[in-house]
Amino acid sequence: MTEPSTPGTGPDRIFADPRLAEIYDDLDGVRDDLDVYETVIAELDAARVLDIGCGTGVLACRLAQRGLDVIGLDPAAASLDVARSKPGAQSVSWLLGSARDAPRVGADAVTMTGNVAQVFVTDESWSAMLTAAKGALGIDGHLVFETRDPAFRGWEEWTREQSIAVTPTASGAVESWVELTSVELPLVSFRWTFHFLGTGTVIESDSTLRFRDLDEIESSLTRAGFTIRDVRDAPDRPSREFIVVASRTDRRSETGQER
Ligand SMILES: C[S@@+](CC[C@H](N)C(=O)[O-])C[C@H]1O[C@@H](n2cnc3c(N)ncnc32)[C@H](O)[C@@H]1O
């Protein structure tokens, strides 16, 4: 029986359905995409990090195990349940909520890994996220996030033929694939299908992401009170992604105040 994805508000089914959250890490594989965040956080000498859209908490747990003070925020309760069960999870503060609920914790860094930045499809939700992220940062804090470069047109690879795979998971073997459902740039919509081979259950999850080029990212960050300090290539996905490091424009070192 196929359970179609039900459109609505809130996080996509792939993050919010407990059966899919449970197998998310197995399907995602080795997370070497997070290494660059650990590097940047070390370079920034950040001690307190807020991870917006932390999902199943891989980065949050890694940072907490290194002794950092970490807050993980995500609107998908099922993903947070998975996060809470991990080694190191007890020293992370887990918060259920959207980016716009980001707490004002004086963080040294706010991170958004795994292309969380692309879930904010409207100008309003993107700008509300940036405002909340700025409010969550201390005066000298940095926002660090990635987003896919639209020029690479990565969605052209999101086909059943190129994505179909059978993965061993905690719930047995799962066959999964992705298919595009619409491309109306800057929005790209797609459907993941998960076939639990042991039980025959099929679950679909629909998503829409927004692709922003660097000019749009820079102008929106400027409007929100950020200055871009660095744009890096993702070492594990060269020329596909921008890794953006931005600081508060009103940071003390900019205004000449003593730290
Ligand atoms: C592709 S996952 C990435 C998860 C995690 N950052 C990682 O790298 O594994 C996108 C995450 O964004 C979360 N998300 C969706 N809408 C959000 C919102 N409005 N505010 C914050 N997070 C959101 C989802 O629940 C999901 O956990």
The ligand as a Gaussian input file, in Angstrom:
#p B3LYP/6-31G(d) Opt

LIG

0 1
 C       17.736000      18.125000       4.801000
 S       17.323000      18.185000       6.504000
 C       18.883000      18.584000       7.223000
 C       18.981000      18.160000       8.665000
 C       20.342000      18.396000       9.319000
 N       20.699000      19.803000       9.333000
 C       21.405000      17.581000       8.654000
 O       22.348000      18.144000       8.097000
 O       21.308000      16.343000       8.733000
 C       16.373000      19.712000       6.627000
 C       15.876000      19.990000       8.029000
 O       15.254000      21.271000       8.036000
 C       14.181000      21.203000       8.950000
 N       13.261000      22.317000       8.715000
 C       12.192000      22.366000       7.876000
 N       11.556000      23.538000       7.991000
 C       12.235000      24.264000       8.930000
 C       12.054000      25.535000       9.513000
 N       11.055000      26.342000       9.131000
 N       12.899000      25.949000      10.470000
 C       13.929000      25.150000      10.853000
 N       14.150000      23.920000      10.330000
 C       13.314000      23.478000       9.382000
 C       13.579000      19.831000       8.697000
 O       12.722000      19.405000       9.733000
 C       14.846000      18.990000       8.543000
 O       15.261000      18.445000       9.766000

